[in-house]
Amino acid sequence: MSIPRLSAFLFAASAALSAQSAVPALDPAGLAQILKGGKWTVIEFGGPSCVPCKKMQPILAELQQQFGARALVRNFYVTEHPKEAREHKVMAMPTQVVFDPTGKEVARHIGFWEKGDFLAALAKAGLK
């Protein structure tokens, strides 16, 4: 592998790892609090060892950066808090749920969500 290609690979790997750690995970109290916070909220119900969940992390980090203070993007680990996940009708990982500023669910997706489709669903729900 040439030096430029190796550098590009290392940069991409580094960005993916930093993006993965950039999206905080909530506990049940944090989830309840954030849904009462009056902001658009995107919650990924997943787990730290779930492969599609890991693949979503860079996209979630990009969404958090793109929307800034207009929306919060967070993880909620189903494996650590199964009772609360069931309360939100999560049946598979990952499940992304979008809540409007009143805490009402306005969009839901199960599985890996391509960024373009994710953005389209957010715009349709009212978050632009």
C-alpha positions in Angstrom: 0.0 0.0 0.0 1.4 3.4 -0.9 2.0 6.1 1.7 -0.9 8.3 0.5 -3.3 5.4 0.5 -2.1 4.3 3.9 -2.5 7.8 5.2 -6.1 8.0 3.8 -6.9 4.7 5.4 -5.5 5.7 8.8 -7.4 9.0 8.6 -10.7 7.2 7.8 -10.2 4.7 10.6 -9.3 7.4 13.1 -12.4 9.4 12.1 -14.6 6.4 12.5 -13.2 5.7 15.9 -13.5 9.3 17.1 -17.1 9.5 15.7 -18.0 6.3 17.5 -17.0 7.9 20.8 -18.6 11.2 20.0 -22.2 10.0 20.5 -22.9 9.6 24.2 -25.0 6.8 25.6 -27.8 7.6 28.0 -29.0 5.7 31.1 -32.8 5.4 31.7 -32.9 8.6 33.8 -30.9 10.5 31.1 -33.3 9.2 28.4 -36.4 10.4 30.4 -34.8 13.8 31.0 -33.7 14.4 27.4 -37.2 13.6 26.1 -38.5 16.4 28.3 -35.8 18.8 27.3 -37.8 20.6 24.5 -35.4 19.7 21.7 -35.5 17.4 18.7 -33.9 14.1 19.7 -32.6 11.1 17.8 -32.0 8.0 19.9 -30.4 4.9 18.6 -31.5 1.9 20.6 -28.6 -0.5 20.1 -25.6 -1.9 21.8 -21.8 -1.5 21.9 -21.2 -4.9 20.4 -23.9 -4.8 17.7 -22.2 -4.6 14.2 -24.9 -2.5 12.5 -25.0 -0.2 15.6 -21.2 0.3 15.3 -21.7 1.1 11.6 -24.3 3.8 12.5 -22.0 5.7 14.9 -20.2 7.8 12.3 -23.5 8.8 10.7 -25.0 9.6 14.1 -21.9 11.7 14.9 -22.2 13.6 11.6 -25.9 14.2 12.3 -25.1 15.6 15.7 -22.5 17.9 14.2 -24.8 18.9 11.3 -27.8 19.8 13.6 -25.7 21.3 16.4 -27.9 22.8 19.1 -31.1 22.2 17.1 -31.1 18.4 18.0 -29.5 15.9 20.3 -28.3 12.6 19.0 -27.7 9.9 21.6 -27.3 6.1 22.0 -29.3 4.0 24.4 -27.9 0.5 25.0 -30.7 -2.1 24.9 -28.4 -4.7 26.3 -27.9 -2.7 29.5 -31.5 -1.4 29.9 -33.9 -4.0 28.3 -36.9 -2.9 30.3 -36.8 0.6 29.1 -36.1 -0.5 25.6 -39.3 -2.6 25.7 -41.2 0.5 27.0 -40.1 2.2 23.7 -41.3 -0.9 21.7 -37.7 -1.7 20.5 -37.7 -5.2 19.0 -34.4 -5.2 17.1 -31.0 -3.5 17.1 -30.4 -0.9 16.0 -33.6 1.0 16.1 -33.5 4.7 15.5 -36.3 6.8 16.9 -36.8 10.5 16.3 -38.7 12.5 18.9 -40.0 16.1 18.3 -39.4 18.8 20.9 -42.5 17.7 22.9 -41.1 14.2 23.3 -43.5 12.6 20.8 -42.1 9.9 18.5 -42.3 11.2 14.9 -40.1 8.6 13.0 -38.7 5.1 13.5 -36.4 2.9 11.5 -35.0 -0.5 12.2 -31.5 -1.5 11.0 -28.7 0.4 9.3 -30.0 3.7 8.0 -28.2 5.3 5.1 -27.4 9.0 5.9 -29.4 10.3 2.9 -32.5 8.4 3.8 -32.0 9.4 7.5 -31.8 13.1 6.5 -34.9 12.8 4.3 -36.9 11.2 7.1 -35.7 13.9 9.6 -36.8 16.7 7.1 -40.2 15.0 6.6 -40.7 14.9 10.4 -39.9 18.6 10.5 -36.2 18.8 11.5 -34.3 20.6 8.8 
